């Protein structure tokens, strides 16, 4: 008796975690190297299956902010799955994503800090608000400081990704420089979702319960996502993954420290020149 045909089980691990179900874009499963949907895996492709689903930010057909939020949310709320299957691809879209995300995150940080400044130094804040000269200096610092902070965070994330490439190669992994850089740039999505603006957006879209999950989600998130990426991209686990992660963390901290000093020096110079 002939057996009925059965639908093969879905491979949930290959599902694109970078796509939000609320974003109305067509499904697109293609090779990250040649762009052919029928490709069974290019020689230089780094994913385990050879066939990858595109990151939401890189998929056309939906509003830019919807794609940006879907990608940042996936990198944070489903970070391990997102980064383990992160495909190789062009750097420019990932860089644009990181710059926009960090600009929004920096603005959110500045706005959310104002109530605390008011509690600590209300007279100083009042002076800045009503004194023309002080207000002008504050605006100049904001115009320079917010983009500088955003670029500092982008540079720190990029440095972390490139340091991962160096550490992974020392630990025996094969080179995947562009994919490692994309990891660092897309990891900037953490700064948006875990920040004040991300908490507000998440509460508005998914309820307060989803927003409260962020309180514990950020603890250990970079380490978990980094280990998942090292596992999916370089095939590194255990001690070798820890070795690669350790060297990358040191490089990111050094880059952030140097950048912070440069921004502080620039802000002081701006105040002195306009004082």
C-alpha positions in Angstrom: 0.0 0.0 0.0 1.6 3.3 -1.0 2.4 5.6 1.9 1.1 9.2 1.8 3.6 11.9 1.1 4.7 13.7 4.2 5.9 17.2 4.4 9.5 17.3 5.6 9.9 18.9 9.0 10.8 22.5 9.2 14.3 23.4 10.1 13.6 26.0 12.9 17.3 26.6 13.4 17.7 27.9 9.9 14.8 30.3 10.4 15.9 34.0 10.0 15.8 35.4 13.5 16.4 38.8 12.1 12.9 39.1 10.6 10.0 40.4 12.7 6.7 38.8 11.9 5.1 42.2 12.0 7.2 43.4 9.1 5.4 42.8 5.8 8.2 41.6 3.6 8.3 38.6 1.4 10.3 35.6 2.5 13.7 35.5 0.8 16.1 32.7 1.3 19.2 33.2 -0.9 22.9 32.5 -1.0 24.7 35.3 0.7 27.6 35.2 -1.9 26.0 34.7 -5.3 22.4 35.7 -4.6 21.0 32.6 -6.3 18.0 31.0 -4.5 18.9 27.6 -6.1 22.5 27.7 -4.9 23.5 24.8 -2.7 26.4 26.7 -1.1 29.2 28.7 -2.5 32.8 27.7 -1.7 33.5 30.9 0.3 30.2 31.0 2.2 30.8 30.7 5.9 27.4 29.5 7.2 26.9 25.9 8.2 24.2 25.2 5.5 25.4 27.4 2.7 21.9 28.8 2.4 21.1 31.7 4.6 18.1 34.0 5.2 18.8 37.7 4.8 19.0 40.1 7.8 15.8 42.1 8.1 17.7 45.4 7.7 19.0 44.2 4.3 15.7 43.1 2.9 14.0 45.7 0.7 10.2 46.3 0.6 9.5 47.5 4.2 9.9 50.9 5.9 13.5 51.5 7.0 12.6 52.1 10.7 10.6 48.9 10.8 13.5 46.9 9.4 15.9 48.7 11.8 13.8 47.8 14.8 13.3 44.2 13.7 17.0 43.7 13.3 17.9 45.4 16.6 15.2 43.4 18.4 16.4 40.1 16.9 20.0 40.9 17.8 19.0 41.4 21.4 15.9 39.3 22.2 17.1 36.3 20.1 20.7 37.3 20.0 22.3 33.8 20.1 20.3 32.4 17.2 20.7 35.7 15.2 24.5 35.8 15.5 25.1 32.1 15.2 23.5 32.2 11.7 24.5 35.7 10.7 25.5 35.5 7.1 28.4 37.0 5.3 27.7 40.0 3.1 28.4 43.7 2.4 29.7 46.0 5.1 28.0 49.2 4.0 24.4 48.2 5.1 25.7 47.0 8.5 27.6 50.2 8.9 24.6 52.3 8.1 22.6 50.3 10.6 25.1 50.8 13.3 25.4 54.6 12.8 21.6 55.2 12.8 21.1 52.9 15.8 23.9 54.6 17.8 22.6 58.1 17.0 19.2 57.1 18.3 20.7 55.4 21.3 22.9 58.4 22.1 19.9 60.8 21.9 18.0 58.6 24.2 20.8 58.5 26.7 21.0 62.3 26.8 17.3 62.8 27.1 16.9 60.2 29.8 19.7 61.7 31.8 18.0 65.2 32.1 15.7 64.2 35.0 18.7 63.0 37.0 20.6 66.2 36.2 17.6 68.2 37.4 17.6 66.2 40.7 21.3 66.6 41.3 21.9 70.2 40.0 18.6 71.9 39.4 20.1 75.4 39.6 22.8 74.6 37.0 20.2 73.2 34.7 18.0 76.3 35.1 21.0 78.5 34.4 21.7 76.6 31.2 18.0 76.8 30.1 17.6 80.6 30.7 21.1 82.0 30.1 21.7 82.7 26.5 25.5 82.1 26.6 25.3 78.9 28.6 22.5 77.6 26.4 24.6 78.3 23.3 27.6 76.3 24.8 25.3 73.5 25.8 23.8 73.3 22.3 27.3 73.3 20.7 28.4 70.5 23.0 25.2 68.5 22.2 25.7 69.0 18.4 29.2 67.7 18.6 28.9 65.3 21.5 25.9 63.2 20.5 27.4 62.3 17.0 30.8 61.8 18.6 29.4 59.4 21.2 27.5 57.5 18.5 30.7 57.2 16.4 32.6 56.1 19.4 30.1 53.3 20.1 30.2 52.3 16.4 34.0 52.2 16.5 34.0 50.1 19.7 31.6 47.6 18.2 33.6 47.4 15.0 36.9 47.0 17.0 35.3 44.1 18.9 34.3 42.4 15.7 37.7 42.7 14.1 39.4 41.6 17.4 37.2 38.5 17.3 38.5 37.7 13.8 42.1 38.0 15.1 41.4 36.0 18.2 39.5 33.3 16.3 42.3 32.9 13.8 44.8 32.5 16.6 42.6 29.8 18.1 42.5 27.9 14.8 39.5 29.3 13.0 39.6 30.2 9.3 39.4 33.8 8.3 36.0 35.5 8.1 37.0 39.2 8.4 33.9 40.8 6.8 31.5 38.5 8.7 33.2 39.3 12.0 33.0 43.1 11.2 29.3 42.6 10.4 28.9 40.9 13.8 30.4 43.9 15.6 28.2 46.4 13.7 25.0 44.6 14.1 25.7 44.1 17.7 25.1 47.8 18.1 21.4 46.9 18.1 21.9 46.0 21.8 22.5 49.7 22.6 19.1 50.6 21.2 16.9 47.9 22.6 18.5 47.9 26.0 18.4 51.6 26.2 15.5 53.9 27.3 14.1 54.3 23.8 14.2 50.6 23.2 12.4 50.0 26.5 9.6 52.5 25.5 9.2 51.1 22.0 9.1 47.5 23.3 6.5 48.4 25.9 4.4 50.1 23.3 4.6 47.3 20.7 4.6 44.3 23.0 3.5 45.4 26.4 5.2 46.2 29.7 6.0 42.5 30.3 8.3 42.4 27.3 9.9 45.6 28.5 10.6 44.2 31.9 12.4 41.3 30.4 15.2 43.7 29.4 16.2 44.1 33.1 17.8 40.7 33.1 18.4 40.2 29.5 21.4 42.5 29.2 23.4 40.5 31.8 25.9 38.4 29.9 24.3 39.1 26.5 27.5 40.1 24.7 29.2 37.0 25.9 26.4 34.7 24.9 26.1 36.3 21.5 29.8 36.2 21.0 30.1 32.5 21.8 27.2 31.8 19.5 28.9 33.7 16.7 32.2 32.0 17.2 30.4 28.6 17.2 28.5 29.4 14.0 31.1 31.2 12.0 34.4 29.7 13.1 33.4 26.4 14.6 35.0 27.4 17.9 33.6 26.2 21.3 34.8 25.7 24.8 38.3 26.9 25.7 39.2 28.0 22.1 36.1 30.2 22.0 36.9 31.7 25.4 40.4 32.5 24.2 39.2 34.3 21.2 36.5 36.1 23.2 39.0 37.3 25.8 41.4 38.9 23.4 38.5 40.6 21.6 37.1 42.1 24.8 40.4 43.6 25.7 40.7 45.2 22.3 37.2 46.7 22.5 37.8 48.1 26.0 41.0 49.8 24.8 39.3 51.2 21.7 36.5 52.6 23.8 38.8 54.1 26.4 40.9 55.9 23.8 37.8 57.1 22.0 36.3 58.4 25.3 39.4 60.4 26.0 39.3 61.9 22.5 35.7 62.9 22.9 36.3 64.4 26.4 39.3 66.4 25.1 37.2 67.7 22.1 34.3 68.8 24.4 36.7 70.6 26.7 38.4 72.3 23.8 35.0 73.4 22.4 34.0 74.9 25.8 37.3 76.8 26.0 37.1 78.1 22.5 33.5 79.3 22.9 33.9 80.5 26.4 
